């Protein structure tokens, strides 16, 4: 029994485990957020000001920056304003036709002292009003305004 236990300990000592060494050389605290996982790895994203740029080491790369989103600001009492990205990366903004003639407006930021709301052109097919926006138009926020 002692000889068997000694050989077992000797056998396990002859094959050491190869541990991987990972490190985070720097970090910032930007807020909480969501998770991104793949395989056995998980990264928690941020809300607020993500760090921009690319970090890489070995076979790993992490790209950071602003999370792209298409946003529609809902106007109380107005038809629901929808926004989506088409397969060709064109923004599609649409709402149901209503008895009230709503105007589509846009601005480049939502800061109180930022850009003003401006009227946008749009098309209708009888049941839906819609606008297609170029993928290179930058930040845009949309709302419906009653005249």
Secondary structure, DSSP 8 states (H G I E B T S, - for coil): -HHHHHHHHHHHHHS-------------------EEEETTEEEE--SS----EEEEETTEEEEE------EE---TTS---EEEE-TTS-EEEEEE--SS-EEEEEES---TTS---EE---EE-SSEEEEEE-TTS---EEEEEE-
